[in-house]
């Protein structure tokens, strides 16, 4: 690829570590092979959600859309395919972001500050991956890449759409994508990933992650229209070009055909 990406639009899928859940949450009183399900049942009873906190989780899939300075899509990759080793996924993500001259691509996520990045920081802690450029401890706090309001390094689309958490965004990424006619959640949702992993369905998890990144990318484009960084006509041309790219990729990745089957074109109400 001749052009260096200006943006990394990413999404992560993760699962609970049964050994950690058994040891820390249950003090070893529940066997590892039962610990995750027992914790999920406990959470469901208490919170009506069985999603285990990120502190007990490890990454099993990260998809990254490499995006040019003009916001066009350069490529979309899944890290450490086909092995999907958590430690290597973590290492590749941070290595891909780092740059010898501090010319980092801007990370783009949907709720990445609330989940993805904290989990990847903890994974780096766990696996012994050093992140000196990310933490940049010698610089002023507001200049550090991980500073919450540093949008030069990380654009969290959820932060923009909620004024940094001033409101709740009911419906999440799926709603934001659906507003633009894009598929949103199809057959798989985040709360199914743990069960899919337990059943050995890693390729399907990665397909789900790919589609989430496409949705995030289209939401990113419209958000750039919203904040005045991208003219609407240019955004629509990029969307059309991206559809052609997805069609080409669907010849080898069937999940993209499913994505296109659920595709909807956004209609400009001012032109009707």
Secondary structure, DSSP 8 states (H G I E B T S, - for coil): --S--SEEEEEEEEEE-HHHIIIIISTT-S-HHHHHHHHHHHHHHHHS-----GGGEEEEEEEEEEE-TTS-EEEEEETTTTT--HHHHHHHHHHHH--TTS---EEEESSIIIIIHHHHHHHHHHHT---HHHH-TTS-GGGSTT-TT-TTTEEEHHHHHTTTTTS--TTHHHHHHHHTT---S-S--GGGHHHHHHTT-HHHHHHHHHHHHHHHHHHHHHHHHHTTSS-HHHHHHHHHHHHHHHHHHTTT-HHHHHHHHT------GGG-
